[in-house]
């Protein structure tokens, strides 16, 4: 699995426009083959900052996502509204565990 954590800063006067294009992008991307999650969140500690969390089955699914028309449309609209360069590390995940309040960290398959 590949997890992307994309962080962006958008000036407050562009918030409404950003929310519109970001939510459209999230909805379209969740329909891409190999996407198991695509959400955007507002950072509650840093004003005007947003975090995208994307979850992809594999690199092929991620590369296919980059080739989609909705991705190109989103990037063309997003880049001019950024207040600073984005930060978007891509993480390759080998395994996943969840927090069970009674047992602590346990494998997802448990």
Buried (B, 14 or more C-beta within 10 A) or exposed (E): BBBBEBBBBBEEEBBEEBBEBBEBBBEBBBEBEBBEEBBBEBEEEEEBBBBBBBBBBEEEBBEBBEEBEBBEBBEEBBEEBBEEEEEEEEEEEEEEEEEEEEEEEEEEEE
